[in-house]
Amino acid sequence: MQSNLFNNLRSSILIIALMAIVSIDALAQKKPNIVILATGGTIAGAGGSSVKGQYKAGQLPVEELIEAVPEAKEFANLSGQQVANIGSQAMNNETWLKIAKKIKELANDDNVDGIVITHGTDTMEETAFFVDLTTATDKPIVFVGAMRSATALSADGPKNLYNAIGIAARKDSWGRGVLVTLNDEIIAARFVTKTNTTAVNAFTGREFGILGYVYDAVPVYYQRTEKRTTAETVFDITDRTSLPQVDIVYGYSNTNENLIKTLINEKVDGIVFAGVGNGNIYPTAMDQLERAVKQGIKVVRSARVGSGRTTLGAEVDDEKYGFIASDFLNPQKARVLLMLSLTKTKDYVKIQENFLEF
């Protein structure tokens, strides 16, 4: 009798334990699966002092970045992959393609609900825009970095990463294109730019501002970009092993036209001219850019000013010279779009349409 009671009790305990395990598994499954791709940068940087600015970027592996935000596991299942471990000043086309292909692979995985990319801040705006133009998905893709290294006093990396995971884990982040977050702000990849060398609020959306804020990993959105992004993109880099060569020439008083001559001689695919004012060009530089177009090199007029449109056909007759106006894209982002446009077409009209649509 006692033996039967004991066996029944033991069976009941086992059933309860199994039910608890199943319940825990079910709760884990309900949490979104977020993959963190690490590429290095200040967020993974380390230095010899917590109060001095000297440090070396890209020192910590992705596992240590995840360990720094254990609270994020309360609302997301986390996994990480190390794609690169460099300062973003060393970012190049090959790494761009590697990052974009990995993101595309994860975006097509039904078991992945969102993607976070840790990245250095120097060229984050360019990589984020590149991914925005090459990943056809509605899933959240969030770039995040830090202005202080991981070993610095008041390091901003862990909180930024915690917030980025929260953004990627929420359903209301779907369909918004690639996002960038630092300093509790959420900015669209197309408009984000770095405007300060060291401050934690170094990133801004210029005239377009921010899309929303994130507080304790909960995003609140107030607007969205109307430009074509991610799911609407026409650019596919799946089979590409290289990208067209596009370079930037900075405009200034008495611009040295020999810089443009060199690029023409090197037979580059495109030139972005960061012009003065509304993308205006020094006369002798204009002559060389006109020559470049005649030799099949695509020329985009952007502006060094930092805000405002580079308008089509203002002081420069773009149609006459075959120049492409960058609209609101700054020189570094105009370079990204021209590179990708040249993977599909060399038609001047179609490339200009891309600059107005994307």
Contacts in CASP RR format, 6 or more apart in sequence:
PFRMAT RR
TARGET T0000
AUTHOR 0000-0000-0000
METHOD contacts of the structure
MODEL  1
MQSNLFNNLRSSILIIALMAIVSIDALAQKKPNIVILATGGTIAGAGGSS
VKGQYKAGQLPVEELIEAVPEAKEFANLSGQQVANIGSQAMNNETWLKIA
KKIKELANDDNVDGIVITHGTDTMEETAFFVDLTTATDKPIVFVGAMRSA
TALSADGPKNLYNAIGIAARKDSWGRGVLVTLNDEIIAARFVTKTNTTAV
NAFTGREFGILGYVYDAVPVYYQRTEKRTTAETVFDITDRTSLPQVDIVY
GYSNTNENLIKTLINEKVDGIVFAGVGNGNIYPTAMDQLERAVKQGIKVV
RSARVGSGRTTLGAEVDDEKYGFIASDFLNPQKARVLLMLSLTKTKDYVK
IQENFLEF
28 77 0 8 1.000
31 75 0 8 1.000
31 76 0 8 1.000
31 77 0 8 1.000
31 169 0 8 1.000
32 75 0 8 1.000
32 76 0 8 1.000
32 77 0 8 1.000
32 113 0 8 1.000
32 114 0 8 1.000
32 168 0 8 1.000
32 169 0 8 1.000
33 76 0 8 1.000
33 77 0 8 1.000
33 79 0 8 1.000
33 111 0 8 1.000
33 112 0 8 1.000
33 113 0 8 1.000
33 114 0 8 1.000
34 76 0 8 1.000
34 77 0 8 1.000
34 78 0 8 1.000
34 79 0 8 1.000
34 112 0 8 1.000
34 113 0 8 1.000
34 114 0 8 1.000
34 115 0 8 1.000
34 116 0 8 1.000
34 165 0 8 1.000
34 166 0 8 1.000
34 168 0 8 1.000
34 169 0 8 1.000
35 78 0 8 1.000
35 79 0 8 1.000
35 80 0 8 1.000
35 81 0 8 1.000
35 106 0 8 1.000
35 112 0 8 1.000
35 114 0 8 1.000
35 115 0 8 1.000
35 116 0 8 1.000
36 62 0 8 1.000
36 65 0 8 1.000
36 66 0 8 1.000
36 78 0 8 1.000
36 79 0 8 1.000
36 80 0 8 1.000
36 81 0 8 1.000
36 115 0 8 1.000
36 116 0 8 1.000
36 117 0 8 1.000
36 118 0 8 1.000
36 161 0 8 1.000
36 165 0 8 1.000
37 62 0 8 1.000
37 80 0 8 1.000
37 81 0 8 1.000
37 83 0 8 1.000
37 99 0 8 1.000
37 102 0 8 1.000
37 103 0 8 1.000
37 106 0 8 1.000
37 115 0 8 1.000
37 116 0 8 1.000
37 117 0 8 1.000
37 118 0 8 1.000
38 44 0 8 1.000
38 61 0 8 1.000
38 62 0 8 1.000
38 65 0 8 1.000
38 80 0 8 1.000
38 81 0 8 1.000
38 82 0 8 1.000
38 83 0 8 1.000
38 84 0 8 1.000
38 85 0 8 1.000
38 117 0 8 1.000
38 118 0 8 1.000
39 83 0 8 1.000
39 84 0 8 1.000
39 85 0 8 1.000
39 86 0 8 1.000
39 88 0 8 1.000
39 91 0 8 1.000
39 95 0 8 1.000
39 99 0 8 1.000
39 117 0 8 1.000
39 118 0 8 1.000
39 119 0 8 1.000
39 120 0 8 1.000
39 127 0 8 1.000
40 57 0 8 1.000
40 58 0 8 1.000
40 84 0 8 1.000
40 85 0 8 1.000
40 86 0 8 1.000
40 87 0 8 1.000
40 88 0 8 1.000
40 118 0 8 1.000
40 119 0 8 1.000
40 120 0 8 1.000
41 57 0 8 1.000
41 58 0 8 1.000
41 86 0 8 1.000
41 87 0 8 1.000
41 88 0 8 1.000
41 118 0 8 1.000
41 119 0 8 1.000
41 120 0 8 1.000
41 121 0 8 1.000
41 145 0 8 1.000
41 146 0 8 1.000
42 55 0 8 1.000
42 57 0 8 1.000
42 58 0 8 1.000
42 87 0 8 1.000
42 120 0 8 1.000
42 121 0 8 1.000
42 145 0 8 1.000
42 146 0 8 1.000
42 147 0 8 1.000
42 148 0 8 1.000
42 149 0 8 1.000
43 65 0 8 1.000
43 118 0 8 1.000
43 119 0 8 1.000
43 120 0 8 1.000
43 144 0 8 1.000
43 145 0 8 1.000
43 146 0 8 1.000
43 150 0 8 1.000
43 157 0 8 1.000
43 160 0 8 1.000
43 161 0 8 1.000
44 57 0 8 1.000
44 58 0 8 1.000
44 59 0 8 1.000
44 60 0 8 1.000
44 61 0 8 1.000
44 64 0 8 1.000
44 65 0 8 1.000
44 85 0 8 1.000
44 118 0 8 1.000
44 150 0 8 1.000
45 55 0 8 1.000
45 56 0 8 1.000
45 57 0 8 1.000
45 58 0 8 1.000
45 59 0 8 1.000
45 60 0 8 1.000
45 149 0 8 1.000
45 150 0 8 1.000
45 151 0 8 1.000
46 55 0 8 1.000
46 56 0 8 1.000
46 58 0 8 1.000
46 59 0 8 1.000
46 60 0 8 1.000
46 149 0 8 1.000
46 150 0 8 1.000
46 151 0 8 1.000
47 53 0 8 1.000
47 54 0 8 1.000
47 55 0 8 1.000
47 56 0 8 1.000
47 59 0 8 1.000
47 149 0 8 1.000
47 151 0 8 1.000
47 152 0 8 1.000
48 54 0 8 1.000
48 55 0 8 1.000
48 151 0 8 1.000
50 151 0 8 1.000
50 152 0 8 1.000
50 153 0 8 1.000
51 152 0 8 1.000
51 153 0 8 1.000
53 149 0 8 1.000
53 152 0 8 1.000
55 149 0 8 1.000
55 151 0 8 1.000
55 152 0 8 1.000
57 86 0 8 1.000
57 87 0 8 1.000
57 88 0 8 1.000
57 120 0 8 1.000
57 149 0 8 1.000
58 85 0 8 1.000
58 86 0 8 1.000
58 87 0 8 1.000
59 85 0 8 1.000
59 150 0 8 1.000
60 150 0 8 1.000
61 82 0 8 1.000
61 85 0 8 1.000
62 80 0 8 1.000
62 81 0 8 1.000
62 82 0 8 1.000
62 118 0 8 1.000
63 80 0 8 1.000
64 150 0 8 1.000
65 118 0 8 1.000
65 150 0 8 1.000
65 161 0 8 1.000
66 72 0 8 1.000
66 78 0 8 1.000
66 80 0 8 1.000
68 150 0 8 1.000
68 157 0 8 1.000
68 158 0 8 1.000
68 161 0 8 1.000
69 158 0 8 1.000
69 161 0 8 1.000
69 162 0 8 1.000
69 165 0 8 1.000
71 162 0 8 1.000
72 78 0 8 1.000
72 161 0 8 1.000
72 162 0 8 1.000
72 165 0 8 1.000
72 166 0 8 1.000
72 217 0 8 1.000
75 165 0 8 1.000
75 166 0 8 1.000
75 169 0 8 1.000
75 217 0 8 1.000
76 165 0 8 1.000
76 166 0 8 1.000
76 168 0 8 1.000
76 169 0 8 1.000
78 165 0 8 1.000
81 102 0 8 1.000
83 95 0 8 1.000
83 98 0 8 1.000
83 99 0 8 1.000
83 102 0 8 1.000
84 95 0 8 1.000
84 98 0 8 1.000
84 99 0 8 1.000
86 95 0 8 1.000
87 120 0 8 1.000
87 122 0 8 1.000
88 119 0 8 1.000
88 120 0 8 1.000
88 121 0 8 1.000
88 122 0 8 1.000
88 123 0 8 1.000
88 124 0 8 1.000
88 127 0 8 1.000
89 122 0 8 1.000
89 123 0 8 1.000
91 122 0 8 1.000
91 123 0 8 1.000
91 126 0 8 1.000
91 127 0 8 1.000
93 242 0 8 1.000
93 243 0 8 1.000
94 242 0 8 1.000
96 127 0 8 1.000
96 130 0 8 1.000
96 243 0 8 1.000
97 237 0 8 1.000
97 240 0 8 1.000
97 241 0 8 1.000
97 242 0 8 1.000
97 243 0 8 1.000
99 117 0 8 1.000
99 127 0 8 1.000
99 131 0 8 1.000
100 130 0 8 1.000
100 131 0 8 1.000
100 134 0 8 1.000
100 135 0 8 1.000
100 237 0 8 1.000
101 237 0 8 1.000
101 238 0 8 1.000
103 115 0 8 1.000
103 117 0 8 1.000
103 131 0 8 1.000
103 135 0 8 1.000
103 141 0 8 1.000
104 134 0 8 1.000
104 135 0 8 1.000
104 136 0 8 1.000
104 137 0 8 1.000
104 238 0 8 1.000
106 112 0 8 1.000
106 114 0 8 1.000
106 115 0 8 1.000
107 115 0 8 1.000
107 135 0 8 1.000
107 136 0 8 1.000
107 137 0 8 1.000
107 139 0 8 1.000
107 141 0 8 1.000
108 137 0 8 1.000
112 139 0 8 1.000
113 139 0 8 1.000
113 140 0 8 1.000
113 168 0 8 1.000
113 169 0 8 1.000
114 139 0 8 1.000
114 140 0 8 1.000
114 141 0 8 1.000
114 142 0 8 1.000
114 168 0 8 1.000
114 169 0 8 1.000
115 139 0 8 1.000
115 140 0 8 1.000
115 141 0 8 1.000
115 142 0 8 1.000
115 168 0 8 1.000
116 142 0 8 1.000
116 143 0 8 1.000
116 144 0 8 1.000
116 161 0 8 1.000
116 164 0 8 1.000
116 165 0 8 1.000
116 168 0 8 1.000
117 127 0 8 1.000
117 128 0 8 1.000
117 131 0 8 1.000
117 141 0 8 1.000
117 142 0 8 1.000
117 143 0 8 1.000
117 144 0 8 1.000
118 144 0 8 1.000
118 145 0 8 1.000
118 161 0 8 1.000
119 127 0 8 1.000
119 128 0 8 1.000
119 143 0 8 1.000
119 144 0 8 1.000
119 145 0 8 1.000
120 145 0 8 1.000
120 146 0 8 1.000
121 145 0 8 1.000
121 146 0 8 1.000
121 147 0 8 1.000
121 182 0 8 1.000
121 194 0 8 1.000
121 202 0 8 1.000
121 203 0 8 1.000
122 194 0 8 1.000
123 332 0 8 1.000
124 143 0 8 1.000
124 145 0 8 1.000
124 180 0 8 1.000
124 192 0 8 1.000
124 194 0 8 1.000
125 180 0 8 1.000
125 189 0 8 1.000
125 192 0 8 1.000
125 193 0 8 1.000
125 194 0 8 1.000
125 203 0 8 1.000
125 332 0 8 1.000
125 333 0 8 1.000
126 332 0 8 1.000
126 333 0 8 1.000
126 335 0 8 1.000
126 336 0 8 1.000
127 143 0 8 1.000
128 143 0 8 1.000
128 178 0 8 1.000
128 180 0 8 1.000
128 189 0 8 1.000
128 192 0 8 1.000
129 178 0 8 1.000
129 189 0 8 1.000
129 190 0 8 1.000
129 333 0 8 1.000
129 336 0 8 1.000
129 337 0 8 1.000
130 336 0 8 1.000
130 340 0 8 1.000
131 141 0 8 1.000
131 143 0 8 1.000
131 178 0 8 1.000
131 189 0 8 1.000
132 141 0 8 1.000
132 177 0 8 1.000
132 178 0 8 1.000
132 189 0 8 1.000
132 190 0 8 1.000
132 229 0 8 1.000
132 230 0 8 1.000
132 233 0 8 1.000
133 229 0 8 1.000
133 233 0 8 1.000
133 235 0 8 1.000
133 336 0 8 1.000
133 337 0 8 1.000
133 340 0 8 1.000
133 358 0 8 1.000
134 233 0 8 1.000
134 235 0 8 1.000
134 236 0 8 1.000
134 237 0 8 1.000
134 340 0 8 1.000
135 141 0 8 1.000
135 178 0 8 1.000
135 230 0 8 1.000
135 233 0 8 1.000
136 230 0 8 1.000
136 231 0 8 1.000
136 233 0 8 1.000
136 236 0 8 1.000
137 230 0 8 1.000
137 231 0 8 1.000
138 174 0 8 1.000
138 175 0 8 1.000
138 230 0 8 1.000
138 231 0 8 1.000
139 174 0 8 1.000
139 175 0 8 1.000
140 167 0 8 1.000
140 168 0 8 1.000
140 169 0 8 1.000
140 170 0 8 1.000
140 173 0 8 1.000
140 174 0 8 1.000
140 175 0 8 1.000
140 176 0 8 1.000
140 179 0 8 1.000
141 168 0 8 1.000
141 177 0 8 1.000
141 178 0 8 1.000
141 179 0 8 1.000
141 230 0 8 1.000
142 164 0 8 1.000
142 167 0 8 1.000
142 168 0 8 1.000
142 173 0 8 1.000
142 178 0 8 1.000
142 179 0 8 1.000
142 180 0 8 1.000
142 181 0 8 1.000
143 164 0 8 1.000
143 178 0 8 1.000
143 179 0 8 1.000
143 180 0 8 1.000
143 181 0 8 1.000
143 189 0 8 1.000
144 157 0 8 1.000
144 160 0 8 1.000
144 161 0 8 1.000
144 163 0 8 1.000
144 164 0 8 1.000
144 180 0 8 1.000
144 181 0 8 1.000
144 182 0 8 1.000
145 157 0 8 1.000
145 160 0 8 1.000
145 161 0 8 1.000
145 182 0 8 1.000
146 155 0 8 1.000
146 156 0 8 1.000
146 157 0 8 1.000
146 160 0 8 1.000
146 182 0 8 1.000
147 156 0 8 1.000
147 182 0 8 1.000
147 198 0 8 1.000
147 199 0 8 1.000
147 200 0 8 1.000
147 202 0 8 1.000
148 154 0 8 1.000
148 155 0 8 1.000
148 156 0 8 1.000
148 157 0 8 1.000
148 200 0 8 1.000
149 155 0 8 1.000
150 157 0 8 1.000
150 158 0 8 1.000
156 182 0 8 1.000
156 183 0 8 1.000
156 200 0 8 1.000
160 181 0 8 1.000
160 182 0 8 1.000
160 183 0 8 1.000
162 217 0 8 1.000
163 181 0 8 1.000
163 184 0 8 1.000
163 214 0 8 1.000
163 217 0 8 1.000
163 219 0 8 1.000
164 181 0 8 1.000
165 217 0 8 1.000
166 214 0 8 1.000
166 217 0 8 1.000
166 218 0 8 1.000
166 219 0 8 1.000
167 173 0 8 1.000
167 179 0 8 1.000
167 181 0 8 1.000
167 186 0 8 1.000
167 214 0 8 1.000
167 217 0 8 1.000
167 219 0 8 1.000
169 217 0 8 1.000
170 218 0 8 1.000
170 219 0 8 1.000
172 219 0 8 1.000
172 221 0 8 1.000
173 179 0 8 1.000
173 219 0 8 1.000
175 229 0 8 1.000
175 230 0 8 1.000
175 231 0 8 1.000
176 188 0 8 1.000
176 211 0 8 1.000
176 221 0 8 1.000
176 224 0 8 1.000
176 225 0 8 1.000
176 229 0 8 1.000
177 188 0 8 1.000
177 189 0 8 1.000
177 225 0 8 1.000
177 229 0 8 1.000
177 230 0 8 1.000
177 231 0 8 1.000
178 188 0 8 1.000
178 189 0 8 1.000
178 229 0 8 1.000
178 230 0 8 1.000
179 186 0 8 1.000
179 187 0 8 1.000
179 188 0 8 1.000
179 189 0 8 1.000
179 211 0 8 1.000
180 186 0 8 1.000
180 187 0 8 1.000
180 188 0 8 1.000
180 189 0 8 1.000
180 192 0 8 1.000
180 203 0 8 1.000
181 187 0 8 1.000
181 214 0 8 1.000
182 200 0 8 1.000
182 201 0 8 1.000
182 202 0 8 1.000
182 203 0 8 1.000
183 200 0 8 1.000
183 201 0 8 1.000
183 202 0 8 1.000
183 203 0 8 1.000
184 213 0 8 1.000
184 214 0 8 1.000
184 215 0 8 1.000
185 201 0 8 1.000
185 203 0 8 1.000
185 210 0 8 1.000
185 212 0 8 1.000
185 213 0 8 1.000
185 214 0 8 1.000
186 210 0 8 1.000
186 211 0 8 1.000
186 212 0 8 1.000
186 213 0 8 1.000
186 214 0 8 1.000
186 219 0 8 1.000
186 221 0 8 1.000
187 203 0 8 1.000
187 204 0 8 1.000
187 205 0 8 1.000
187 209 0 8 1.000
187 210 0 8 1.000
187 211 0 8 1.000
188 205 0 8 1.000
188 208 0 8 1.000
188 211 0 8 1.000
188 224 0 8 1.000
188 225 0 8 1.000
188 227 0 8 1.000
188 229 0 8 1.000
189 229 0 8 1.000
190 225 0 8 1.000
190 227 0 8 1.000
190 229 0 8 1.000
190 329 0 8 1.000
190 333 0 8 1.000
190 358 0 8 1.000
191 205 0 8 1.000
191 206 0 8 1.000
191 208 0 8 1.000
191 209 0 8 1.000
191 225 0 8 1.000
191 328 0 8 1.000
192 203 0 8 1.000
192 204 0 8 1.000
192 205 0 8 1.000
193 203 0 8 1.000
193 204 0 8 1.000
193 205 0 8 1.000
193 206 0 8 1.000
193 306 0 8 1.000
193 330 0 8 1.000
194 202 0 8 1.000
194 203 0 8 1.000
195 202 0 8 1.000
195 203 0 8 1.000
195 204 0 8 1.000
196 202 0 8 1.000
204 210 0 8 1.000
206 306 0 8 1.000
206 307 0 8 1.000
206 308 0 8 1.000
207 307 0 8 1.000
207 308 0 8 1.000
207 328 0 8 1.000
208 225 0 8 1.000
210 222 0 8 1.000
211 221 0 8 1.000
211 222 0 8 1.000
211 223 0 8 1.000
211 224 0 8 1.000
211 225 0 8 1.000
212 219 0 8 1.000
212 220 0 8 1.000
212 221 0 8 1.000
212 222 0 8 1.000
212 223 0 8 1.000
213 219 0 8 1.000
213 220 0 8 1.000
214 220 0 8 1.000
227 357 0 8 1.000
227 358 0 8 1.000
228 357 0 8 1.000
228 358 0 8 1.000
229 358 0 8 1.000
233 358 0 8 1.000
234 344 0 8 1.000
235 340 0 8 1.000
235 343 0 8 1.000
235 344 0 8 1.000
237 243 0 8 1.000
237 340 0 8 1.000
237 343 0 8 1.000
240 343 0 8 1.000
243 339 0 8 1.000
243 340 0 8 1.000
243 343 0 8 1.000
244 269 0 8 1.000
244 270 0 8 1.000
244 338 0 8 1.000
244 339 0 8 1.000
244 342 0 8 1.000
244 343 0 8 1.000
245 266 0 8 1.000
245 268 0 8 1.000
245 269 0 8 1.000
245 270 0 8 1.000
246 268 0 8 1.000
246 269 0 8 1.000
246 270 0 8 1.000
246 271 0 8 1.000
246 272 0 8 1.000
246 335 0 8 1.000
246 338 0 8 1.000
246 339 0 8 1.000
246 342 0 8 1.000
247 263 0 8 1.000
247 268 0 8 1.000
247 270 0 8 1.000
247 271 0 8 1.000
247 272 0 8 1.000
247 335 0 8 1.000
248 271 0 8 1.000
248 272 0 8 1.000
248 273 0 8 1.000
248 274 0 8 1.000
248 331 0 8 1.000
248 332 0 8 1.000
248 335 0 8 1.000
249 255 0 8 1.000
249 259 0 8 1.000
249 260 0 8 1.000
249 263 0 8 1.000
249 271 0 8 1.000
249 272 0 8 1.000
249 273 0 8 1.000
249 274 0 8 1.000
249 285 0 8 1.000
250 274 0 8 1.000
250 275 0 8 1.000
250 304 0 8 1.000
250 331 0 8 1.000
251 273 0 8 1.000
251 274 0 8 1.000
251 275 0 8 1.000
251 276 0 8 1.000
251 281 0 8 1.000
251 282 0 8 1.000
251 285 0 8 1.000
251 304 0 8 1.000
252 276 0 8 1.000
252 282 0 8 1.000
253 276 0 8 1.000
253 282 0 8 1.000
254 282 0 8 1.000
255 281 0 8 1.000
255 282 0 8 1.000
255 284 0 8 1.000
255 285 0 8 1.000
257 282 0 8 1.000
257 284 0 8 1.000
257 285 0 8 1.000
257 287 0 8 1.000
257 288 0 8 1.000
260 271 0 8 1.000
260 285 0 8 1.000
260 288 0 8 1.000
260 289 0 8 1.000
260 292 0 8 1.000
261 288 0 8 1.000
263 270 0 8 1.000
263 271 0 8 1.000
263 292 0 8 1.000
263 297 0 8 1.000
264 288 0 8 1.000
264 291 0 8 1.000
264 292 0 8 1.000
264 295 0 8 1.000
264 297 0 8 1.000
267 295 0 8 1.000
267 297 0 8 1.000
268 297 0 8 1.000
269 297 0 8 1.000
269 298 0 8 1.000
269 339 0 8 1.000
269 342 0 8 1.000
270 292 0 8 1.000
270 297 0 8 1.000
270 298 0 8 1.000
270 299 0 8 1.000
270 300 0 8 1.000
270 338 0 8 1.000
270 342 0 8 1.000
271 289 0 8 1.000
271 292 0 8 1.000
271 297 0 8 1.000
271 298 0 8 1.000
271 299 0 8 1.000
271 300 0 8 1.000
272 299 0 8 1.000
272 300 0 8 1.000
272 302 0 8 1.000
272 326 0 8 1.000
272 331 0 8 1.000
272 334 0 8 1.000
272 335 0 8 1.000
272 338 0 8 1.000
273 279 0 8 1.000
273 281 0 8 1.000
273 285 0 8 1.000
273 289 0 8 1.000
273 299 0 8 1.000
273 300 0 8 1.000
273 301 0 8 1.000
273 302 0 8 1.000
274 302 0 8 1.000
274 303 0 8 1.000
274 304 0 8 1.000
274 331 0 8 1.000
275 281 0 8 1.000
275 301 0 8 1.000
275 302 0 8 1.000
275 303 0 8 1.000
275 304 0 8 1.000
276 282 0 8 1.000
276 303 0 8 1.000
276 304 0 8 1.000
276 305 0 8 1.000
277 303 0 8 1.000
277 304 0 8 1.000
277 305 0 8 1.000
278 303 0 8 1.000
278 309 0 8 1.000
278 310 0 8 1.000
278 311 0 8 1.000
278 314 0 8 1.000
278 315 0 8 1.000
279 301 0 8 1.000
279 302 0 8 1.000
279 303 0 8 1.000
279 304 0 8 1.000
279 305 0 8 1.000
279 310 0 8 1.000
279 316 0 8 1.000
280 315 0 8 1.000
280 316 0 8 1.000
281 289 0 8 1.000
281 301 0 8 1.000
281 316 0 8 1.000
286 316 0 8 1.000
286 321 0 8 1.000
289 299 0 8 1.000
289 321 0 8 1.000
289 323 0 8 1.000
290 321 0 8 1.000
292 299 0 8 1.000
293 299 0 8 1.000
293 321 0 8 1.000
293 322 0 8 1.000
293 323 0 8 1.000
296 346 0 8 1.000
298 324 0 8 1.000
298 338 0 8 1.000
298 341 0 8 1.000
298 342 0 8 1.000
298 346 0 8 1.000
298 348 0 8 1.000
298 351 0 8 1.000
299 321 0 8 1.000
299 322 0 8 1.000
299 323 0 8 1.000
299 324 0 8 1.000
300 323 0 8 1.000
300 324 0 8 1.000
300 325 0 8 1.000
300 326 0 8 1.000
300 334 0 8 1.000
300 335 0 8 1.000
300 338 0 8 1.000
300 355 0 8 1.000
301 310 0 8 1.000
301 316 0 8 1.000
301 318 0 8 1.000
301 323 0 8 1.000
301 324 0 8 1.000
301 325 0 8 1.000
301 326 0 8 1.000
302 310 0 8 1.000
302 326 0 8 1.000
302 329 0 8 1.000
302 330 0 8 1.000
302 331 0 8 1.000
302 334 0 8 1.000
303 310 0 8 1.000
303 326 0 8 1.000
303 330 0 8 1.000
303 331 0 8 1.000
304 331 0 8 1.000
306 330 0 8 1.000
308 328 0 8 1.000
309 327 0 8 1.000
309 328 0 8 1.000
310 325 0 8 1.000
310 326 0 8 1.000
310 327 0 8 1.000
310 328 0 8 1.000
310 329 0 8 1.000
311 325 0 8 1.000
311 327 0 8 1.000
312 318 0 8 1.000
312 325 0 8 1.000
312 352 0 8 1.000
313 319 0 8 1.000
313 325 0 8 1.000
316 323 0 8 1.000
318 324 0 8 1.000
318 325 0 8 1.000
318 352 0 8 1.000
322 348 0 8 1.000
324 338 0 8 1.000
324 348 0 8 1.000
324 351 0 8 1.000
324 352 0 8 1.000
324 355 0 8 1.000
325 352 0 8 1.000
325 355 0 8 1.000
326 334 0 8 1.000
326 355 0 8 1.000
327 355 0 8 1.000
327 356 0 8 1.000
329 337 0 8 1.000
329 355 0 8 1.000
334 355 0 8 1.000
337 354 0 8 1.000
337 355 0 8 1.000
337 358 0 8 1.000
338 351 0 8 1.000
341 350 0 8 1.000
341 351 0 8 1.000
341 354 0 8 1.000
342 351 0 8 1.000
344 350 0 8 1.000
345 351 0 8 1.000
END
